Amino acid sequence: MEEREPTIKILYENTKAPVNQVWLTFPLSGRERSEQKMLALTSGHEQEESIPYQIARVESPIPNLRQYLPADGWFQEISRLAEKIERMDREEQIKFSGILDCSAISTIEDVLQAADSLSLYEYIPGVTCSRELGGYVVENGFMEFPREVWPYLDYTGIGEEYYASYNCAYTKSGLVVRKEEEPEMEKGSSQVFQIR
């Protein structure tokens, strides 16, 4: 049986003795026992009831994943997450990264739920800042202006207003925005956005 490449690698370290470190790879294989590997963190602290440890490093195709992973175990859940990421193509991985940044994430279950909600979000490649977003909004008719005024528009301002009105997040290669969400515009604003 051929060995799979790990999707997520996490370096855990003992917070009292940072030289005590162990790498865990996810998804967990049947032979790998995370609890046994974590015993390496207890070296020199065997008499203590619990050993505090933290995540020192994460290697994953999801660049912002580290900030959403709980340090206190949850190995089976992280293994499930790795399996979900493994099934994603590159665009879905980028979308997932953006979903994490524009969602309220406080538990590993929230992260797993975000991984299952890819179809609720749209990925717009190449839109990585307010100016590019403003241009995209105008050029695609989400806000209508006569063509003759396009050179004079404040594309950065338009992009900032759109961004503030939607549940969205920039990634290094594009924008991720929730599809069904109606924007909340300030009172008195005459502009209307629609995701098509």
Secondary structure, DSSP 8 states (H G I E B T S, - for coil): ------SEEEEEEESS-TT-EEEEEES--TT--HHHHHGGGGTT-TTSS---EEEEEEE-SSTTGGGGS-SS--HHHHHHHHHHHHTS-HHHHHHHHHHHHHS---SHHHHHHHHT-GGGEEEEET--SHHHHHHHHHHTTSS---GGGGGGS-HHHHHHHHHHHSSEEE-SSEEEEESS------TT--------
